[in-house]
Amino acid sequence: MWQRSARLQYIFLALVAALALTHVYLGIQNTYQNLANGQLRSRLPFYDSYYGPFVAHVNPEGRAAGLENGDPVLAVNQRPYSGGIVLLQAVRSSQPGQPLEITYRRGESSAVLASVVLRAERDAPSSMVAWVLHFAFLLIALLCLLVGIYVVFARPHSLNAWLILGILAYFDPLFIDASQLSGSLRLVAQVWSDLAQTAMPLCLMSFGIYFPERSSIDVRFPWIKWVIAIPILILFPTDLLYIYGHGYNFAASAWLDPWFYRIAIVEDVFAALAISCFFLFLAPKLVQSRGDARRRLRILYFGSFIGLTPAFVLFLVSLIRKSDFGQDISNWIMVPVLAVLLLFPISLAYVVVVQRAMDLRLLIRQGTKYFFARSTIFVASILLAGWMSYALSLFLSSASHRHPMDFVRIFAIIGLFFFFRFVLSRRLQQRIDQKFFREAYSSEQVLSELSEEARNFTEVEPLLHTITQRISDTLHIDRIAVFLHAGDHYRLQLATGIPVTSSMMPPILGSLSLAETSATITNLTRGRAPATIYRDDPSSWLLEATETERTALNDLSAELLVPLPGRKKLAGVMALGPKRSEEPYTRMDKQLLQSVATQAGLALENAELLESLSSEIAHRERVSREIEIAREVQERLFPQGSPRIEGVDLAGFCRPAQVVGGDYFDFFLLSGSPVTSSEPSNERARLALALGDISGKGISAALLMASLRASLRSAAQLQPGDLATLMNHVNRLVYESSTANRYATFFYAEYDPHLRRLTYVNAGHNPPAILRGETVLRLEATGTVIGLLPDTDYTCGNIYLQPGDVFLAFTDGISEAMNAADEEWGEDCMIDAARALLRHPDCIITADQLLQCIFQEADRFTAGAPQHDDMTLLVCMIR
């Protein structure tokens, strides 16, 4: 669909196309009439002069009637001679042999009436050669015009496209003389003809300036083009006035006629300067460019030079002789000149349309050798076939005089022919192909092997080095870069043959990357095929790239981008620089490279997956080791032994659901008593008992558990006996060191063995149980959980213990242990298991035995079901 912003361009293109095609139509019509009806069509007896209604270039029939060059013409067939159209219409309406009355004046004499017997355009019918030549040139002019129109239609915003149209449209008026046309649209055709001839040198000069990039000469001296263009543009209206005046009203241009020849000379000189500037501006680019751009400019430069030089020589001849271009020049000269002139549009079209330019010398040299080599085989086959036919004819004609050796000879000749035709010629052709295209054969073999090898690599670096080295050796490429997918970018992973200059140091080179959303990656993802980089093509996808992308590709001298496809997206991109021979990448090269790239992309994904798995395994092993260390550290935080206090038997154990857990238990002596002692303490020491359940599991819960332990132990030494104040302090410390969703249920008690008094604070924890015979005493909560609110109040509870009492503090992982049916064990079952063991009269039960019994019964109930929570139990028996 046409873009709104291009409507004006398309409207203008439609106007140009209408003018040009009108001119071509009238030209084809006129040429056909001349060729088909030349014997029945009269020719003009004379032509107009630059200076007005005067006889110029008089033909023999006009001279026979008395006309001479310079005679002013007054009337034609009694019709006032107001413009050239009067003579043209009179001649076109007359037949050869009919008289044409010309009224003229010579000197100061009165008007003279001359009767001119008209002659035919040609005396004999047009030859087939004339038909072919005339319509061949018309067809070439039409094709050039259509190519120019198509280029603008495809790229209406491109300046180069309009310049190409201005150049190629010139061949239309070059091969069609608008002054010889007739009909109501004659003036339109003449205006277009003059417009196209004026625009061509200006467009050619501009094309030399701006293709493929602006000329350095124009950057330094921008006034040069204006010095040439402004006079041509100023004088262009005089051409239009001359066309109208000499065609329809001599009086309208009478004031201009004395000067017009000099004006035409000035226009021709400036047009020649503009064409010369094309070569002047293009020459430095030819030296400075490289790779395919250089090949394209070379074809354009030398094709234009060879094509325009003969025409330029004839132009100089016409200036010297003061005649029109090609006037009085033999057709034997004009036809070759015009044929050579076609090299110019052909080279322009080849460079612009084909886009990829072969090295011309290599193409001609190799092509010629290959042609003669293959032709030799063909000629030999023809000669052998002729010899066999001649031998067969002799053999068949001498049926009555055959000798046995004649049969041997004829079968030998037939056998030789078939052996050469179907065996030897094929082998020779293969030898020739290998000789002239050895690199292609070698490339195909090597790259095919490489595509098979690529899938066997399991590491990225060896894979990249092998692929780049083999491609470099096979296709003779010095510069290869590989981008691999990393996150949302494709980062440069490997670059070989990239020169280290002041503008591109290795740190900068290493930071080159292409975004996933870049034009380069988008084009390769969409195309899934190698993409050639055309930096000077107005239709190239590279124009959509950012300056950063273009700079990166220029730094790498990239000429071909080869995608490395993965299973779901591109695994990477390979950027290939120019070949050492400066030859372009052929279609076979691209096919083989794509085959290698496909296998390499899959190998890259496999290698990266293997590396990822290896890295993941190593990471998991490292994490497992770190967690194991954390488990060891956490185990060291639990009491490593029981304090020796007379009349007290202690045991505690924590079994986390994961490697580390969030449950906490502790017992330690207060008043400076050691935690563990081999002898009972003589001081009036108090026993601190603690049990907590941190919300959550795993590392985070374990860290909060460590913080709780440190806070408790430091606060217990600072706040002896004041458990409510102690708990407020611990609550504030835990609140400040944890996130909003972290808290802990907590039970803390201090036991005075001399008074047998247990003072406790229960911060939202499962009530510990005191087993006293058949009675169960619960130490209910005296405050909310710790770490949830910054300030909260806690109260203390007191209970006096008796000999035989068993104190059980536990977390909900014990009481809520679940079996496979999601049934909970429950506190009652836990207490029943403890009582069952305590009822044994034959032995003394220790705290450690009771702890193990409870864990065993819980495990028996769960029957191997996964442990869903940390299980912690603290047992204190009073003797």
N, C-alpha and C positions, 0 to 999 in steps of 0.2 A: 504494500500500500504506500502511496506517495506520502511523504511527510509534508505537513503544512508549510514548514519553513522553506521547502524546495519548490513551491508552486510557481514563484516568479521565474526561477531558473527553467522549469519545464515549459512555461509559456514562451519564454524567449527561445528555447531550443526548438519548440514547434514552429515558431516564426522563421528561424534560420533554416530548418528542414524544408519548410514550404518554399522558400525562395530558392534553395539549392536544387530541390527536386524539380521545380518548375524549369529551371535552367537546363537540367539534365534531360528532362522530357523533350523540350524544344530542340535540344542538340541531337538527341537520338532520332527525332522526327526529321530534322533537316539532313542528317547524315544518310538516313535511309532513302530519302527522296533523291539525294545526289547519286547514291550508288545504284538504286533501282531505276531511276528515271533520268539519269544524267544526259542521255541523248535527246530527251524531250524537254529538258529544262534549260532555260537561257541563263547565261552568265552576265555579270555586270560589265559594261564596256569600259568603265573607269571607276576609280574609288575617290572618296572625299580627301581633301587636303586638310592638314592641320590648321590652315589659315582661313577656313570658311568654305563657301560654295564654289570651290575651284576644282578643276580637273587635276587628278593626281593618279599616277600609276595607270596610265591609259593602256588598254589592251589593243591588239592589232586591228580589231574591227572598228574601234573608236578612232584610231589613227587613220584608218582608211577613209573614214567619213570627214576627216579634217580636224579632229580634236587634237589638242596638244596640251601637255602638262602646264598648268597655270591658267588656263582659260577659265574665266568666271562663267558659271552655268546659270541661266536665267529661268528656263522652264524645261519640263520633260513631258512630251505629248501634250503641249499647250497648257500644262499645269505648272503654276509657279513653283520653282525649285526652292521650297522653304526649309527642307531638311532632307537628310539621306533617305528617309522612309519613302519619299516621293519616287526616287529612282528605283528603290528596291521593289516597291509595289508594282511599278510599271513593268519591270523586267520579269517579276514572278507571274504576272498575268499575260505574258507574251510567249509565243513559241519560237524556237530557233528558226531563223530565216525570215522572220517578220521584221519590218522596219520599226525603229524607235526614233522619234523626233527629239533632238536635243537643240534647244535654243541657247546660244552662248555669245559672248562678246570677246573680241581679241583687240587688245590695246584700246585706242580711242574710237575705233570703228563702231558702226551701228551693229545691232543684233544680227547674228548669223544663224540660219536654220540648217542643221546637219541631220541627215537621215542615216542612222546606224543600223546595219543589217545584223541582227543578233545572232550569236553563235551559241552552240550547245556547250554545256559544262564539259562534256567529253565526246569524242568522236566515235568511240567504240564502247561496247558494254563493259561494265566493271569486272575485273578479274576476281577470281576467288581469293587471291592474295590481298587485294584491296579490301574486300569484304572483311576478311579475317583481321587485318591490321587495324582498320578503322574501328570495328566493334570491339576488338581486344582492348584498345586504348580507352574506349568509352566504358567498357566493363570494369577496367582497372580504376578509372576515375569514380565510377559509381561505388565500387567496393571500398575505396578509400573514404569516400563520403559517408557511407553507411557505418564503417568502423568508427569514424570520428563521432558520429551521432550516437552510436551505441555506448561508447566510452563515457560521453557526457550523460547519457540516460542512466547509466549505472552509477556514476559519481557526480551528481549535479553540483555539489559543493566544492569539488576539487578544481583548483586553478589549473593544474597540469592537464586535466581532462579537457577543459575548454581550449587550452593551448594546442592540444593534439587535434581537436576539431578544426581550429584555425589553420593548422598546417596541412592536414589531409584534405580539407575542402579546396585547397588551391589547385588540385589536379583536375577538378571539374572545369574551371574556366581555361586551364592550360590546354586542354584537348578540345574544347568547344568554343569557337569564335562567336561571341554574342552578337557582333555587328552583322553577321550573315543570317541571323535568325529573323523570322517574320511572324506575324500574328499579333493578337491584341496584348499578349503578355511579353512582348519583345522588350519593353522598357524595364519590366521587372527582372528579366534575365540579365539585361545589361547592368542594372544596378547591383545585382548579386555578383556578377562577374568582377566588377571593379572593386566591390567590397572585399571579396575573397582574395583578390590579388594584392590589395593594400594590407590586409590583415596578416597574410602569410609571413612576410619578413619580420613583422613585429612579434607574432606568436613564436616564430622560430628563435628569435633573439631572447625572448622571455623564457622559452623552454630551456635554452642553454644556461640561463641565469638560475632558474629555480629547480631544475631536474638534476639529480635526485634531491639536492639540497641547494640552498642559495650559494652562488659563487662568491669566493673570497674576494675576487676583483670587484664585484658589485658592492660588496660590503665596504670596501675601501674607497671606491669611486662610483657612488650611486648616480652621479650626474651623467655618466656616459650614455646610459640607455635613454635618458630624457633628451639629450642633445640630438639623438637620432630619431626618437619617436615623435617628438613635438613637431618638427617640420613635416613629417609624413602625415600626421593627423591634421595639421593646418591646411595642407594642400589637397587633402582628400575632397573637400567640397568643390574645388575647381574641377575635379574629375567628373563629379555628378553634373555640374553645370555644362561641361563640355559634352557629356553624353546626351543630355537633353537638347542642347543647342544644335549639335550636328545631326541629331536624329530627327528633330521635329521643328526646330525654330532657330535658324542660323542667326537671327537678329538678337536672340537672347544671350548668345555668347560672343557677339561680335567684338566687344571690348576685350575679351579674353584671348581671342584667336591669335593675335600677334605674339603673345607671350606663352601660349600653351606648350609649344614644342620645348622651350627652355624649361618650363615647369615640369614637363614629363622627364626631361633629362635629370633635373634635380631629384625628382622622386625616384628615378631608377638608381641614381648614385646612393641616395640614402637607404634604399632597399638593399643594395649590394653591401653597404656598410653594416646594416642590421644582420644580414646573413653571415658576414664575416665575423661579427661579434658572437654569433652562435658558436663558432669554432674557437674564438678567443676565450670565451667564458667556460667552455667545456674542457679545454685542454688541461688546465690545472687539476680539475677533478679526475681526469684520466690518470694523472701521475699520482695523486694523493689517495685514490680509492684502492681497494683491495678485494680479492675474492671475486664473487659473482658480480658485485657492483662494477668492478673494473672490467670484467668481460662484457657486460652489457654496454658500458660506456664506450668500450673499444669498438664493438660492432656498430653502435650508433654513430660514433665519430667517423670511422673510416668508411662505413656505408654511405653516410651523408657526403663525405668529401669526394668519394669516387662518383657518386650519383650526380652531385651538383656541379662538379668541375667542368664537364663538357658543355653543359647548358650555360654556365657562367662565361665560358669562352665565346659562345655564340652571342651572348648578351653584349660582351665588349665589342664584338664585330658589328652588331647592329648599331651601337653607339657611334662607332667610327664612321660607318656608312650612312648614318642618319636615316635608318630604316627601321621597320618593325621587326620584332624578334622572329627570326626564321624566314624573313622575306627574301626571296630570290636565292634560297639555299636549297640545294638538291635534296630530294627525298632519300637518296642513298646516304646522306649525312644526317638528315633530321631524324630518320627512323632509329638509327643506332644511338643517337644522342638522347632521344626520348626513352629508348629502351634502357639505357644506362641510368637515366634519371629515375627510373622506377626503383633502383636500389635504395634511394632515399626513403620513400614510404615503406618499402619492404623492411628495411633495417629498423625503422621507427616502429612499425607494427610488430616486428619480431621481438624487439626489446620490451615493448609495453604489454603486448598481448601474451606472448609465450612466457615472459617473466624470467625464465631460467636460460641463460645464454651459454651455449657450448663454446669452448675455445675454438675460434674459427680456423686457426692454422692446424690444430690437431684434427679437427673435423675433416678438413680438406685433405690433409696428408694421409690420415688413416683410411678415410673413405675412398680415396683414389687407389691406394695400394690394394685395399680389400676388393674394390671393383675389378681391377685388372686381374687379381688372383682368381676370383671366382669366374670372371669372364673367360679366362684361359681354359678352365675346366669345361665351360659350356662350349667354347669353340672346338675343343678337342672332341667332345661328344658329337658335335655337328659333323666334323670331318670324318670321324669313324662311321657315323651313320651314312654319310655320302659314299664313303669307300665301300661299305657293306652293300648299299643299294646298287652301286656300279658293278660290284662283283656278282651280285645276284642276277642283274640284267644280262651280263655276259654269260653266266652259267646257264641261264634259261634259254638264251638265244642260240647256244651251241649244243643243242640236245643230241645231235647226231655225231658229234665229234668229242664227246666227253671222255676224259681220261680218269682213271681211279684217283689220281692225285688231285683232280679238280674237286672231287667230293671232300677230300681232306682239307684242301685250301678254303673252300667255301664255308665248311663247318668251323674251321679255325678262325676265320674272319668274324663269323656270327658269334662264336664263343668269346672272342676278344672284345667285341662290341658290348655284349651283355655283361661280361666281367668288369669292363671299365665303367659301364653305365650304372650298374647296381652294386658294385663292391668297391672298386678302386676310387671312383669319384666321391663316394661318401666318405671314405677314409681321408682323401685329400681335403675335402671340405672341412672335416673335423680338425685336421692339421692346420688349415688356414684359420679357422675360428680360434684355435688355441694360440696361434702365433699373434694374431691381431687383437684378440680379446683374452689374453692369458690372465690379466688381472681379474677380469670378471669371473673366469673359470676358477681361479685360485680363491677369490673372495667367496664365491658360492660354496666351495668345498670347506674352507676354513671356518666360515661363519656358521655353516650347517653343523659342523662338528662342535663348534662352541655352544650352539643352542642346545645340543644334547648334553654337553658337560655341565652347563650352568645349573641344571636341576639337581646335581649331585652335591653342590656346596651347602655346607651347614653353618658357615660363618660369613658375616657381611664383608669384612675387610678383604680376605682372600678372594672372595667372589668379585668384588669391584676391581681389584687390582688385575685379576686374570682377564676379565671382560675388557677393560680399557686397554690393557696391553695388547691383547690379540686384535682388537679392532684397530688400534693404532698401527700395528705392524701390517695388517692386511690391507687396509684402505689408505695407509700412509697419511695418517692424521697426527699432527703434533699436539693439538690442544683438545682435551676432552675433560669435561666436568660432569659430576654426578650430584644431583640433588636428591635427598631422601626425605620422606615424610616424617615430620616430627611435630606433634601437636597440631596447630593450625597453620603451619608453614612447611615449606620444603626447603631444607637447609643444605648448604653446600657441604658435601661429605668428602669429596675427592676432586682434585683438580691437577691435571698433568699438563706440562708444557706451557703453563701460564707465566709470562715474564714478570719478574718483580721489579716494578718501577716506583718512582717517587709518588705517583698518583694512585698506586694500588699496592700497599704494603700487605704482608701476610695477615696481620690482624684484621684488616679491612676485608681481605679476600675470604677469610674464615667466617666473617659475619654475613656474607651474601645469602639471601634467602628470597623465596617467592611465596607469597601468601596463597592460601587455598582459593581465595576469591579473586586472584589476579587474572588478568586477561590471558596470560600465558598458560596457566594451569587450567583455566576454564576451556580454552581452545583445545588443549591436548586431551582433556577429559571428554569433551564432546566428540572430537574427531577420532580418538583412539588409534591414531596413525602418525607417523613422523611428519612434522610440520617444518617447512622451509621458512627461513627468516628472510623476508624481503623488506629491507629498510626503506626502499625508495618506491614502493608500490602503493599508490593511493587507496587500493582496495584491500591491503593487507590487514590482518587482525592485529598486527603490531601497533597500528595507530591507536588502538583502544587501550594499549598498555600505558602504565604510568611511567613517569620519567625514571623512577627507581628501577623498574623492570628493564627498561631499555638500556640504562646505564650498566646494570648487571650483565646483560647479554652482550653488550659491547665490550665490557672488560674481559669477558671470556672469549671474545671473537667468535661467538656462536653463529653457525650457518644452518645447522639442522638440529631440531629438538626431537628426541626419540622418547616417547612415554614408556615407562616401565609399569605395565598394568598389573594390579593386584586382583584379588577376587572380588572386592567391592569398590575399591577406589585405587587411584594411582599410588603405587608404592614408591615411585620416584621418577625423575626426569634425567635424561642424559643429553648434554649439550655438546655437539661436535663442532669443532672449528673447521677451517678450510683444509682441503687436501694440499699436499705439497705441490702437486702438479697444477693446482688451481682449477682442476676439472670439477664440474658440478656433481652432485650426488644423483646417480641415475635411479630409475624406477627399480631396477634390480637391487641396487644398494639398499634402498629403503625397505624393500620386501624382506631382504635377508636381515637387516638390522631390526626390523619389527619382529621377526622370528626369534632372534637372540633376545630381544627385549622382553618378549612374552615369557620365555623360560626364566630369564633373569629376574623378572618381577615376581614370579611365583617362588623362585629360590630365595629372593630377598625376604618375602613374607615368611617363608619357612624358617630362614635363618633368624629373622627378628623374633619369630614366635619361640624358636628354640632358646635364643638369648633371653627372651622375656621369661620363659619357664625356668631357665637356669637362675636368672636373677631373682625370680619369685621364690624358688626353692632356697636359694642362699638367704634371701630376706626372711623367709619363714624360719630357717634354721637359726638365723641371728636373733629373730624375735623370740623363738623358743628358748634359746640360750639365755636371753635377757630375762624372760619370764621365769626361767628356772633359777636364775640368780635372784630375782625378786622373791621367788618362793623360799629360797634359802635364807634370804634376809628376813622375810616375814617370820619364818620359823624361829629365827634367832630373837625376834621381838617377843615371842611367847616365853613364858617362864621356863627356864632350863632345868629347874629343880624346885622342890617344895621346901619352904622354910621350916625349920625344926622348932615347933612350938608344942610344949607339953599339953597333952589332951586333945590335940587336933591332928587329923589325918586329911591331907589334901590331895586332889588329883584333878587335872584339867586337860582337855584335848579339843582341837579344832580340825575338822576335815572339810576343806573348801570344796565347793562344787566345781570350780575351775582350778587352774594351777595355783592361783592366789585368790584370796577371798577377802570379804569385808567384815567377818565376825572377829570379835576381840574378847579375849579373857586374860585375866592377870591376877596374881596375888603376890604381895610383897609386904615386908615389915616396915612399920613407921617408927619414928623417933630415932632415926639414924641406925637402926639395926640392919645388919647385912641381909641381902635378899636370901642368900643361901648360907647355911652354917652347918658344920658337922656336929656342933654341940648346941644344946638348947640355950636360948638367950636368958641371961640373968636379969636383964633390964625388964621393966614393965612395958614390954613391947606390945603394940597393937598390930593386928593382921588386917591388911587391906585386901578386899575381894572385889573384883570388877568383871563385868560381862557386858558386851555391847554387840549390836547388830547394825551395821552400816547399810543404808539403802543402796541397792544395786549389788553388782558383783564385779569381779575382775580387778584390773590395775587401779582404776579410779577409786574403788571402794577400799582397796588395800592401802592406797596413799592416805586416805582419810583416817583409816584405822591407825596408821603409824602416827599421824598428827594427834589423834585422840589419846593414844598411849603416852606420847610425850607431854601433852597438856595435863593429863591426869597425874602423872608421876611428879611433875614439877609443882602442880597446885596442891597435891596431897601433902607435900613437905612444908608448903607455906601456910596452909590452912588446916592444921591438925585439929581434929575433933569437930570443926564447924563444917558439917557436910553440906548444908544448904548454901552457904557462901561459896564453898568449893565448887558445887555443881553450877552455880551461876557463872563463876569464872570459867569453868570448862566449856559451858554453853557458848559464852561470848567468843572464846578462842576458836571453837569449831565453826561457829557462824562466820567469823571473819576469814577463815582459811578454806571455806568450801563454797560451792556455787549454790544458787537458790534452790535447786532441786535435790540437794544432798542434806541428809540428816541422819541421826542415829538414835535407836532406842538404847537405853543404857541403865545398868544397875550397878550401884556402888555401895559397898558396906565396909564398915570397920568393926572388927571383933576384938573385944577386950577379954583375954582368957582368964584374967583374975576375977572379973565380975561376971564372966560368961554372958556379957551383953553384946548384942549385935545391933549396931546403929546403921541405918541404911537410907538410901534415896533411890527411888525407882522412877526413872525418866521415861515413862511410856513403854517399858519393856515387859515381856511375858513375866507374870509374877513367879518368882522362884518359890519352890515348895520345900517345906520343912516336914520331914516324916518323923512323927513322934508316936511310935506304936502304930495303932490303927488310925491315928489322927493325922490329917494333912493340913498344915498351916500355910496360907498364901501371903506373900509379901506384895501387896497390891501397889499400884502406881501412886506416887506422891507428887508427880509433876509431869509436864509434857516432854516430848522428845527434845533432844539437844541439837543445836545447829540450825533449827528451823526459824526461830525468832531471836532477835538480838537481846531482848530482855524478857525474862520470865522468872517466876517465883517457884521455889521448890521447898518442900517440907521434909522433915526427917521422921523416920519411924524407928521404934526400938522394940526389941524382943529379947528375952532371956532364954538362952539355950540350956538344955539339960543333957546329962550324959546319955548317950544312945541316940541323940537327935542326928538326923541326916539332912544336910542342906544340899538341895539340888537347884542349880541355876543353869538355864538352857536357852538356846535360841530357837526360833520357830522352825529351823531346819530339822530339829529333832522331833518336835511334836507334830509337825506337818509333813513328815516323810510320807511319800506316796508310792503305792504299788502301780502295776501296769494298768489297773482299772481306775486310776486317779482317786483311790480311797486313801484318806489320811489315817495315820497311825493314832495320833491324839495323845494328849497329856495323860489321860487316865491309863492308857496302855503302858505308857512310859513308867508311871508310878507303880502299876501292877508288876511290871518286870523287876523294878527295884525291890519291892516288898517280897517277891518270890525268892529272890536271892537272900535277902536279909532274914528270912524265916529259917534258914538252915541252922540247926542248933549245934551241929558237930564241929563247926570251924568258925574262926573269926574272919569276917569279911573286911577287906581293906577298901579304901576309897578307890584305888586303881582298879580292883576287881569289879566293883560296882559300876564304874564308868565303862569298862569293857563289856560288861553284861548288857548294859542299856544299848550300846552301839550294835552289839550282836543281835539283840532282839529287833531293833529297828531295821537292820539289814535283812533279817529273816522275813520280816513283814513286806518289805519292798521287793524281795525276791529278784534282785538284779535289775529292777527298773532304774532308769537314769536318775541320778541325784540332782534335784532341781534347785537346791539352796544349800548354803554353807551350814554345816552341822557342828555345833559347839556345846560342850557340856562341862560344867564345873561342879565338883563333888567335895563337900566338906563334912567329915564325920567327927562328932564330939564324943570323946571317950569318957 
